[in-house]
């Protein structure tokens, strides 16, 4: 990699359609899933949502719920 700046400021990519399996068909044709990148702001919101602090100040992070919402928010939807 030539520049750290390029790594720190990646270009926002477009949604991408992918065929995850030929088993998902509509009218005999495979149905693509639409994968979209999430923004850092969306990611920070999810992290904040699933980070809890108890009365003693100890933080816990619900990694399973975070991953489930991250996956559902970034893809898995079919094109409509």
Gaussian input, Z-matrix of N, CA and C with variables (Angstrom, degrees):
# hf/3-21g

backbone

0 1
 N
 C     1     B1
 C     2     B2     1     A1
 N     3     B3     2     A2     1     D1
 C     4     B4     3     A3     2     D2
 C     5     B5     4     A4     3     D3
 N     6     B6     5     A5     4     D4
 C     7     B7     6     A6     5     D5
 C     8     B8     7     A7     6     D6
 N     9     B9     8     A8     7     D7
 C    10    B10     9     A9     8     D8
 C    11    B11    10    A10     9     D9
 N    12    B12    11    A11    10    D10
 C    13    B13    12    A12    11    D11
 C    14    B14    13    A13    12    D12
 N    15    B15    14    A14    13    D13
 C    16    B16    15    A15    14    D14
 C    17    B17    16    A16    15    D15
 N    18    B18    17    A17    16    D16
 C    19    B19    18    A18    17    D17
 C    20    B20    19    A19    18    D18
 N    21    B21    20    A20    19    D19
 C    22    B22    21    A21    20    D20
 C    23    B23    22    A22    21    D21
 N    24    B24    23    A23    22    D22
 C    25    B25    24    A24    23    D23
 C    26    B26    25    A25    24    D24
 N    27    B27    26    A26    25    D25
 C    28    B28    27    A27    26    D26
 C    29    B29    28    A28    27    D27
 N    30    B30    29    A29    28    D28
 C    31    B31    30    A30    29    D29
 C    32    B32    31    A31    30    D30
 N    33    B33    32    A32    31    D31
 C    34    B34    33    A33    32    D32
 C    35    B35    34    A34    33    D33
 N    36    B36    35    A35    34    D34
 C    37    B37    36    A36    35    D35
 C    38    B38    37    A37    36    D36
 N    39    B39    38    A38    37    D37
 C    40    B40    39    A39    38    D38
 C    41    B41    40    A40    39    D39
 N    42    B42    41    A41    40    D40
 C    43    B43    42    A42    41    D41
 C    44    B44    43    A43    42    D42
 N    45    B45    44    A44    43    D43
 C    46    B46    45    A45    44    D44
 C    47    B47    46    A46    45    D45
 N    48    B48    47    A47    46    D46
 C    49    B49    48    A48    47    D47
 C    50    B50    49    A49    48    D48
 N    51    B51    50    A50    49    D49
 C    52    B52    51    A51    50    D50
 C    53    B53    52    A52    51    D51
 N    54    B54    53    A53    52    D52
 C    55    B55    54    A54    53    D53
 C    56    B56    55    A55    54    D54
 N    57    B57    56    A56    55    D55
 C    58    B58    57    A57    56    D56
 C    59    B59    58    A58    57    D57
 N    60    B60    59    A59    58    D58
 C    61    B61    60    A60    59    D59
 C    62    B62    61    A61    60    D60
 N    63    B63    62    A62    61    D61
 C    64    B64    63    A63    62    D62
 C    65    B65    64    A64    63    D63
 N    66    B66    65    A65    64    D64
 C    67    B67    66    A66    65    D65
 C    68    B68    67    A67    66    D66
 N    69    B69    68    A68    67    D67
 C    70    B70    69    A69    68    D68
 C    71    B71    70    A70    69    D69
 N    72    B72    71    A71    70    D70
 C    73    B73    72    A72    71    D71
 C    74    B74    73    A73    72    D72
 N    75    B75    74    A74    73    D73
 C    76    B76    75    A75    74    D74
 C    77    B77    76    A76    75    D75
 N    78    B78    77    A77    76    D76
 C    79    B79    78    A78    77    D77
 C    80    B80    79    A79    78    D78
 N    81    B81    80    A80    79    D79
 C    82    B82    81    A81    80    D80
 C    83    B83    82    A82    81    D81
 N    84    B84    83    A83    82    D82
 C    85    B85    84    A84    83    D83
 C    86    B86    85    A85    84    D84
 N    87    B87    86    A86    85    D85
 C    88    B88    87    A87    86    D86
 C    89    B89    88    A88    87    D87
 N    90    B90    89    A89    88    D88
 C    91    B91    90    A90    89    D89
 C    92    B92    91    A91    90    D90
 N    93    B93    92    A92    91    D91
 C    94    B94    93    A93    92    D92
 C    95    B95    94    A94    93    D93
 N    96    B96    95    A95    94    D94
 C    97    B97    96    A96    95    D95
 C    98    B98    97    A97    96    D96
 N    99    B99    98    A98    97    D97
 C   100   B100    99    A99    98    D98
 C   101   B101   100   A100    99    D99
 N   102   B102   101   A101   100   D100
 C   103   B103   102   A102   101   D101
 C   104   B104   103   A103   102   D102
 N   105   B105   104   A104   103   D103
 C   106   B106   105   A105   104   D104
 C   107   B107   106   A106   105   D105
 N   108   B108   107   A107   106   D106
 C   109   B109   108   A108   107   D107
 C   110   B110   109   A109   108   D108
 N   111   B111   110   A110   109   D109
 C   112   B112   111   A111   110   D110
 C   113   B113   112   A112   111   D111
 N   114   B114   113   A113   112   D112
 C   115   B115   114   A114   113   D113
 C   116   B116   115   A115   114   D114
 N   117   B117   116   A116   115   D115
 C   118   B118   117   A117   116   D116
 C   119   B119   118   A118   117   D117
 N   120   B120   119   A119   118   D118
 C   121   B121   120   A120   119   D119
 C   122   B122   121   A121   120   D120
 N   123   B123   122   A122   121   D121
 C   124   B124   123   A123   122   D122
 C   125   B125   124   A124   123   D123
 N   126   B126   125   A125   124   D124
 C   127   B127   126   A126   125   D125
 C   128   B128   127   A127   126   D126
 N   129   B129   128   A128   127   D127
 C   130   B130   129   A129   128   D128
 C   131   B131   130   A130   129   D129
 N   132   B132   131   A131   130   D130
 C   133   B133   132   A132   131   D131
 C   134   B134   133   A133   132   D132
 N   135   B135   134   A134   133   D133
 C   136   B136   135   A135   134   D134
 C   137   B137   136   A136   135   D135
 N   138   B138   137   A137   136   D136
 C   139   B139   138   A138   137   D137
 C   140   B140   139   A139   138   D138
 N   141   B141   140   A140   139   D139
 C   142   B142   141   A141   140   D140
 C   143   B143   142   A142   141   D141
 N   144   B144   143   A143   142   D142
 C   145   B145   144   A144   143   D143
 C   146   B146   145   A145   144   D144
 N   147   B147   146   A146   145   D145
 C   148   B148   147   A147   146   D146
 C   149   B149   148   A148   147   D147
 N   150   B150   149   A149   148   D148
 C   151   B151   150   A150   149   D149
 C   152   B152   151   A151   150   D150
 N   153   B153   152   A152   151   D151
 C   154   B154   153   A153   152   D152
 C   155   B155   154   A154   153   D153
 N   156   B156   155   A155   154   D154
 C   157   B157   156   A156   155   D155
 C   158   B158   157   A157   156   D156
 N   159   B159   158   A158   157   D157
 C   160   B160   159   A159   158   D158
 C   161   B161   160   A160   159   D159
 N   162   B162   161   A161   160   D160
 C   163   B163   162   A162   161   D161
 C   164   B164   163   A163   162   D162
 N   165   B165   164   A164   163   D163
 C   166   B166   165   A165   164   D164
 C   167   B167   166   A166   165   D165
 N   168   B168   167   A167   166   D166
 C   169   B169   168   A168   167   D167
 C   170   B170   169   A169   168   D168
 N   171   B171   170   A170   169   D169
 C   172   B172   171   A171   170   D170
 C   173   B173   172   A172   171   D171
 N   174   B174   173   A173   172   D172
 C   175   B175   174   A174   173   D173
 C   176   B176   175   A175   174   D174
 N   177   B177   176   A176   175   D175
 C   178   B178   177   A177   176   D176
 C   179   B179   178   A178   177   D177
 N   180   B180   179   A179   178   D178
 C   181   B181   180   A180   179   D179
 C   182   B182   181   A181   180   D180
 N   183   B183   182   A182   181   D181
 C   184   B184   183   A183   182   D182
 C   185   B185   184   A184   183   D183
 N   186   B186   185   A185   184   D184
 C   187   B187   186   A186   185   D185
 C   188   B188   187   A187   186   D186
 N   189   B189   188   A188   187   D187
 C   190   B190   189   A189   188   D188
 C   191   B191   190   A190   189   D189
 N   192   B192   191   A191   190   D190
 C   193   B193   192   A192   191   D191
 C   194   B194   193   A193   192   D192
 N   195   B195   194   A194   193   D193
 C   196   B196   195   A195   194   D194
 C   197   B197   196   A196   195   D195
 N   198   B198   197   A197   196   D196
 C   199   B199   198   A198   197   D197
 C   200   B200   199   A199   198   D198
 N   201   B201   200   A200   199   D199
 C   202   B202   201   A201   200   D200
 C   203   B203   202   A202   201   D201
 N   204   B204   203   A203   202   D202
 C   205   B205   204   A204   203   D203
 C   206   B206   205   A205   204   D204
 N   207   B207   206   A206   205   D205
 C   208   B208   207   A207   206   D206
 C   209   B209   208   A208   207   D207
 N   210   B210   209   A209   208   D208
 C   211   B211   210   A210   209   D209
 C   212   B212   211   A211   210   D210
 N   213   B213   212   A212   211   D211
 C   214   B214   213   A213   212   D212
 C   215   B215   214   A214   213   D213
 N   216   B216   215   A215   214   D214
 C   217   B217   216   A216   215   D215
 C   218   B218   217   A217   216   D216
 N   219   B219   218   A218   217   D217
 C   220   B220   219   A219   218   D218
 C   221   B221   220   A220   219   D219
 N   222   B222   221   A221   220   D220
 C   223   B223   222   A222   221   D221
 C   224   B224   223   A223   222   D222
 N   225   B225   224   A224   223   D223
 C   226   B226   225   A225   224   D224
 C   227   B227   226   A226   225   D225
 N   228   B228   227   A227   226   D226
 C   229   B229   228   A228   227   D227
 C   230   B230   229   A229   228   D228
 N   231   B231   230   A230   229   D229
 C   232   B232   231   A231   230   D230
 C   233   B233   232   A232   231   D231
 N   234   B234   233   A233   232   D232
 C   235   B235   234   A234   233   D233
 C   236   B236   235   A235   234   D234
 N   237   B237   236   A236   235   D235
 C   238   B238   237   A237   236   D236
 C   239   B239   238   A238   237   D237

   B1=1.4454
   B2=1.5223
   B3=1.3186
   B4=1.4420
   B5=1.5105
   B6=1.3258
   B7=1.4509
   B8=1.5245
   B9=1.3131
   B10=1.4600
   B11=1.5235
   B12=1.3115
   B13=1.4631
   B14=1.5360
   B15=1.3228
   B16=1.4639
   B17=1.5253
   B18=1.3109
   B19=1.4626
   B20=1.5266
   B21=1.3101
   B22=1.4620
   B23=1.5241
   B24=1.3186
   B25=1.4657
   B26=1.5270
   B27=1.3375
   B28=1.4705
   B29=1.5255
   B30=1.3115
   B31=1.4646
   B32=1.5204
   B33=1.3257
   B34=1.4664
   B35=1.5177
   B36=1.3144
   B37=1.4573
   B38=1.5191
   B39=1.2850
   B40=1.4621
   B41=1.5261
   B42=1.3098
   B43=1.4588
   B44=1.5188
   B45=1.3183
   B46=1.4578
   B47=1.5238
   B48=1.3149
   B49=1.4567
   B50=1.5241
   B51=1.3401
   B52=1.4584
   B53=1.5209
   B54=1.2991
   B55=1.4524
   B56=1.5270
   B57=1.3253
   B58=1.4600
   B59=1.5215
   B60=1.3300
   B61=1.4555
   B62=1.5252
   B63=1.3126
   B64=1.4609
   B65=1.5255
   B66=1.3224
   B67=1.4653
   B68=1.5317
   B69=1.3228
   B70=1.4646
   B71=1.5165
   B72=1.3201
   B73=1.4596
   B74=1.5170
   B75=1.3084
   B76=1.4604
   B77=1.5167
   B78=1.3221
   B79=1.4608
   B80=1.5287
   B81=1.3363
   B82=1.4554
   B83=1.5170
   B84=1.3286
   B85=1.4695
   B86=1.5297
   B87=1.3400
   B88=1.4658
   B89=1.5381
   B90=1.3261
   B91=1.4691
   B92=1.5290
   B93=1.3348
   B94=1.4721
   B95=1.5283
   B96=1.3088
   B97=1.4516
   B98=1.5179
   B99=1.3283
   B100=1.4549
   B101=1.5259
   B102=1.3234
   B103=1.4575
   B104=1.5210
   B105=1.3226
   B106=1.4598
   B107=1.5189
   B108=1.3167
   B109=1.4600
   B110=1.5272
   B111=1.3132
   B112=1.4588
   B113=1.5226
   B114=1.3036
   B115=1.4651
   B116=1.5217
   B117=1.3094
   B118=1.4589
   B119=1.5264
   B120=1.3295
   B121=1.4604
   B122=1.5344
   B123=1.3347
   B124=1.4644
   B125=1.5236
   B126=1.3270
   B127=1.4525
   B128=1.5326
   B129=1.3215
   B130=1.4607
   B131=1.5240
   B132=1.3351
   B133=1.4569
   B134=1.5193
   B135=1.3310
   B136=1.4626
   B137=1.5291
   B138=1.3167
   B139=1.4641
   B140=1.5220
   B141=1.3138
   B142=1.4641
   B143=1.5351
   B144=1.3229
   B145=1.4646
   B146=1.5228
   B147=1.3241
   B148=1.4607
   B149=1.5320
   B150=1.3141
   B151=1.4577
   B152=1.5154
   B153=1.3087
   B154=1.4664
   B155=1.5261
   B156=1.3300
   B157=1.4511
   B158=1.5241
   B159=1.3229
   B160=1.4597
   B161=1.5300
   B162=1.3181
   B163=1.4656
   B164=1.5200
   B165=1.3307
   B166=1.4647
   B167=1.5249
   B168=1.3353
   B169=1.4567
   B170=1.5146
   B171=1.3206
   B172=1.4668
   B173=1.5224
   B174=1.3116
   B175=1.4604
   B176=1.5210
   B177=1.3273
   B178=1.4604
   B179=1.5238
   B180=1.3075
   B181=1.4581
   B182=1.5114
   B183=1.3385
   B184=1.4601
   B185=1.5272
   B186=1.3241
   B187=1.4636
   B188=1.5150
   B189=1.3318
   B190=1.4642
   B191=1.5264
   B192=1.3267
   B193=1.4653
   B194=1.5262
   B195=1.3493
   B196=1.4639
   B197=1.5273
   B198=1.3334
   B199=1.4654
   B200=1.5228
   B201=1.3254
   B202=1.4600
   B203=1.5250
   B204=1.3201
   B205=1.4607
   B206=1.5275
   B207=1.3204
   B208=1.4599
   B209=1.5225
   B210=1.3155
   B211=1.4596
   B212=1.5286
   B213=1.3003
   B214=1.4693
   B215=1.5167
   B216=1.3264
   B217=1.4594
   B218=1.5263
   B219=1.3313
   B220=1.4603
   B221=1.5219
   B222=1.3134
   B223=1.4534
   B224=1.5027
   B225=1.3096
   B226=1.4352
   B227=1.5242
   B228=1.3002
   B229=1.4588
   B230=1.5232
   B231=1.2847
   B232=1.4564
   B233=1.5205
   B234=1.2923
   B235=1.4523
   B236=1.5282
   B237=1.3335
   B238=1.4725
   B239=1.5039
   A1=107.67
   A2=115.04
   A3=119.64
   A4=114.77
   A5=118.00
   A6=119.27
   A7=111.01
   A8=115.35
   A9=120.06
   A10=109.93
   A11=117.31
   A12=121.73
   A13=110.63
   A14=117.58
   A15=121.06
   A16=110.34
   A17=117.14
   A18=121.35
   A19=111.18
   A20=116.87
   A21=121.34
   A22=113.18
   A23=117.57
   A24=121.41
   A25=110.46
   A26=116.70
   A27=118.68
   A28=110.90
   A29=114.97
   A30=120.07
   A31=109.43
   A32=115.77
   A33=120.03
   A34=107.48
   A35=116.14
   A36=120.08
   A37=110.34
   A38=114.39
   A39=121.49
   A40=109.95
   A41=114.66
   A42=119.80
   A43=108.76
   A44=115.64
   A45=119.99
   A46=109.15
   A47=116.03
   A48=121.29
   A49=108.34
   A50=115.71
   A51=120.51
   A52=108.99
   A53=114.90
   A54=121.07
   A55=106.76
   A56=116.47
   A57=120.14
   A58=112.32
   A59=116.24
   A60=119.60
   A61=109.09
   A62=115.87
   A63=120.22
   A64=111.59
   A65=116.93
   A66=120.93
   A67=111.92
   A68=117.78
   A69=121.26
   A70=108.42
   A71=116.09
   A72=120.61
   A73=111.28
   A74=113.57
   A75=122.11
   A76=106.28
   A77=116.60
   A78=122.16
   A79=111.64
   A80=115.97
   A81=121.14
   A82=115.17
   A83=118.56
   A84=121.80
   A85=110.03
   A86=116.43
   A87=119.13
   A88=110.93
   A89=115.97
   A90=121.59
   A91=108.55
   A92=117.28
   A93=119.12
   A94=111.27
   A95=115.27
   A96=121.76
   A97=107.10
   A98=116.87
   A99=121.08
   A100=107.86
   A101=115.35
   A102=122.11
   A103=107.17
   A104=115.79
   A105=118.48
   A106=109.99
   A107=117.07
   A108=119.19
   A109=109.41
   A110=116.32
   A111=118.36
   A112=108.14
   A113=115.37
   A114=120.07
   A115=109.70
   A116=115.51
   A117=119.59
   A118=110.58
   A119=117.31
   A120=120.30
   A121=110.92
   A122=116.73
   A123=120.22
   A124=110.55
   A125=116.70
   A126=121.35
   A127=111.03
   A128=116.88
   A129=120.33
   A130=111.54
   A131=116.90
   A132=120.73
   A133=111.75
   A134=116.72
   A135=120.70
   A136=111.26
   A137=116.29
   A138=119.93
   A139=109.82
   A140=116.44
   A141=120.63
   A142=111.03
   A143=116.17
   A144=121.26
   A145=111.60
   A146=117.25
   A147=120.91
   A148=113.42
   A149=117.02
   A150=121.37
   A151=108.01
   A152=116.19
   A153=121.73
   A154=109.08
   A155=115.18
   A156=121.38
   A157=108.51
   A158=116.34
   A159=119.32
   A160=110.54
   A161=117.07
   A162=122.01
   A163=112.61
   A164=116.75
   A165=121.09
   A166=112.51
   A167=116.59
   A168=120.66
   A169=114.17
   A170=118.16
   A171=121.38
   A172=109.51
   A173=115.65
   A174=120.80
   A175=110.84
   A176=115.36
   A177=121.36
   A178=107.19
   A179=114.93
   A180=120.74
   A181=108.41
   A182=117.14
   A183=122.46
   A184=108.50
   A185=114.41
   A186=121.03
   A187=112.65
   A188=116.99
   A189=120.81
   A190=110.25
   A191=117.86
   A192=121.16
   A193=110.87
   A194=116.94
   A195=121.29
   A196=110.30
   A197=117.18
   A198=120.99
   A199=111.79
   A200=116.86
   A201=119.66
   A202=110.46
   A203=117.59
   A204=119.20
   A205=111.62
   A206=117.14
   A207=120.76
   A208=110.23
   A209=116.67
   A210=120.73
   A211=111.89
   A212=116.70
   A213=118.73
   A214=111.67
   A215=118.04
   A216=119.54
   A217=112.92
   A218=117.11
   A219=118.55
   A220=114.35
   A221=117.22
   A222=115.51
   A223=112.13
   A224=113.03
   A225=119.97
   A226=113.06
   A227=117.19
   A228=119.43
   A229=109.29
   A230=114.94
   A231=117.77
   A232=108.78
   A233=114.35
   A234=121.11
   A235=109.22
   A236=116.81
   A237=120.19
   A238=110.60
   D1=132.82
   D2=-175.38
   D3=-82.79
   D4=-30.68
   D5=-172.18
   D6=-140.15
   D7=132.18
   D8=175.75
   D9=-66.95
   D10=-32.34
   D11=179.21
   D12=-59.74
   D13=-40.23
   D14=179.14
   D15=-64.81
   D16=-35.57
   D17=178.86
   D18=-70.88
   D19=-39.75
   D20=-176.95
   D21=-76.83
   D22=-20.67
   D23=-178.13
   D24=-128.72
   D25=70.15
   D26=-178.72
   D27=-70.60
   D28=155.03
   D29=176.74
   D30=-73.01
   D31=143.75
   D32=175.75
   D33=-72.92
   D34=127.60
   D35=-179.00
   D36=-95.30
   D37=160.95
   D38=179.78
   D39=-82.71
   D40=167.88
   D41=172.81
   D42=-61.49
   D43=149.05
   D44=-178.80
   D45=-127.58
   D46=134.53
   D47=176.10
   D48=-95.37
   D49=129.23
   D50=178.76
   D51=-131.48
   D52=147.46
   D53=176.05
   D54=-99.10
   D55=108.17
   D56=-176.87
   D57=-84.89
   D58=-23.04
   D59=-179.94
   D60=-165.35
   D61=149.02
   D62=174.30
   D63=-79.47
   D64=-3.69
   D65=-179.54
   D66=-75.05
   D67=-22.73
   D68=-179.94
   D69=-92.69
   D70=102.66
   D71=-174.84
   D72=-126.07
   D73=150.42
   D74=174.15
   D75=-138.49
   D76=123.11
   D77=-176.32
   D78=56.14
   D79=35.21
   D80=177.11
   D81=81.46
   D82=-1.79
   D83=-179.05
   D84=-112.53
   D85=143.30
   D86=177.32
   D87=-60.50
   D88=141.96
   D89=-179.43
   D90=-100.12
   D91=125.59
   D92=178.76
   D93=-79.28
   D94=149.49
   D95=170.10
   D96=-93.48
   D97=145.57
   D98=178.77
   D99=-102.30
   D100=119.66
   D101=178.73
   D102=-106.18
   D103=129.07
   D104=178.27
   D105=-125.36
   D106=142.27
   D107=176.57
   D108=-73.56
   D109=147.20
   D110=174.68
   D111=-100.56
   D112=155.11
   D113=179.46
   D114=-81.90
   D115=163.50
   D116=176.70
   D117=-63.60
   D118=-33.08
   D119=177.83
   D120=-64.41
   D121=-41.37
   D122=177.26
   D123=-63.41
   D124=-42.05
   D125=179.29
   D126=-63.58
   D127=-44.33
   D128=178.61
   D129=-62.15
   D130=-36.86
   D131=176.64
   D132=-63.55
   D133=-41.03
   D134=177.43
   D135=-65.84
   D136=-42.05
   D137=178.68
   D138=-61.36
   D139=-44.81
   D140=179.60
   D141=-63.46
   D142=-40.68
   D143=-178.96
   D144=-61.45
   D145=-37.61
   D146=-173.75
   D147=-103.09
   D148=9.91
   D149=173.09
   D150=-103.93
   D151=121.48
   D152=-178.85
   D153=-118.35
   D154=147.69
   D155=178.12
   D156=-121.32
   D157=130.33
   D158=178.83
   D159=-85.39
   D160=-178.48
   D161=-176.20
   D162=-64.80
   D163=-23.49
   D164=179.29
   D165=-86.47
   D166=-4.56
   D167=179.99
   D168=91.74
   D169=5.27
   D170=178.50
   D171=-79.65
   D172=133.34
   D173=179.25
   D174=-96.36
   D175=141.46
   D176=171.65
   D177=-128.17
   D178=146.27
   D179=-178.16
   D180=-123.45
   D181=122.61
   D182=179.35
   D183=-85.00
   D184=86.98
   D185=-174.81
   D186=-64.68
   D187=-36.62
   D188=-178.49
   D189=-65.47
   D190=-49.18
   D191=179.73
   D192=-64.40
   D193=-39.30
   D194=177.35
   D195=-59.33
   D196=-48.94
   D197=-178.74
   D198=-64.12
   D199=-38.40
   D200=179.09
   D201=-63.72
   D202=-45.59
   D203=-179.45
   D204=-71.63
   D205=-35.92
   D206=176.75
   D207=-60.12
   D208=-46.29
   D209=-179.82
   D210=-65.53
   D211=-40.83
   D212=-178.45
   D213=-73.34
   D214=-27.10
   D215=-179.06
   D216=-84.04
   D217=-21.80
   D218=-177.03
   D219=-100.55
   D220=-9.93
   D221=-179.40
   D222=-178.86
   D223=-167.79
   D224=178.92
   D225=88.23
   D226=-5.47
   D227=178.70
   D228=-88.66
   D229=142.24
   D230=176.44
   D231=-89.69
   D232=158.65
   D233=-179.88
   D234=-68.79
   D235=138.27
   D236=178.30
   D237=-115.46

